[in-house]
């Protein structure tokens, strides 16, 4: 899974902990999401999209080779 969370977060001057607080998860969860090591729940994905004023599809993409 690939994500643009880190780029969007940095562009807004946010720390991982800032974003984590906005979506009610631990900072470590944001780190794992940014590294593609964690597949979020639909609720978390939607909350993240809302923070960045975008769609879930714009935040996450899946590499067919990983499946």
N, C-alpha and C positions, 0 to 999 in steps of 0.2 A: 504494500500500500504506500502510495506517495501522498504527501500533503503540503499545502502552502501555508500552513499555520505559522511556522517560524518566521517566514518572510513577512507575512501580514502583521504578526505581533511586533516584530522589530520596527517595521515601518510606522507603527503607531506609538513607538517608544515605550512599549510595555515589557515588563519582566514576566517570566513564566509564572511567578507567584501572583502577579496582578491578574493575569488571564485565569489562572486557577480559581482565584477568589470570585471572579465574575461568573464562572460556570459551576461553582461549588464542587471542585475536585481538588486533589492534592497537587502540588507543584510537580511531583514526580510523574504524575499521570500526563501532564502537559509535555514533559520531556520525552516520555515514551511515545506519545502521539507524534511529536515532531520528528522522531527518529524512525517512525514507521513500525514500531515494535508493539503497538497497541491498537486494536480495532475498537473504536468507540461504539457505545450504544447509540441507537437512533436518537434518543433524547439528547445525549451529549453532543452528537454531531449537529443537531439542529440548534442547540444553545450556542455552540461555537460559530455557526453560520450567522446567527442573529447578532452576535458581538461584532463580527466583521462585516455585517450588512451585505451578505452574499448568500449563495446557495451551498448546500451540502456538496453538490456535484462540483462546484468550483473549488472547494476546500480539499476534497479527497479524490484520488484516482487509484484504480487498481491495475496493477501490471498483470496481464494474462499469464505470464511465465511463472508467477508465484503461486498460481492456483493448483 
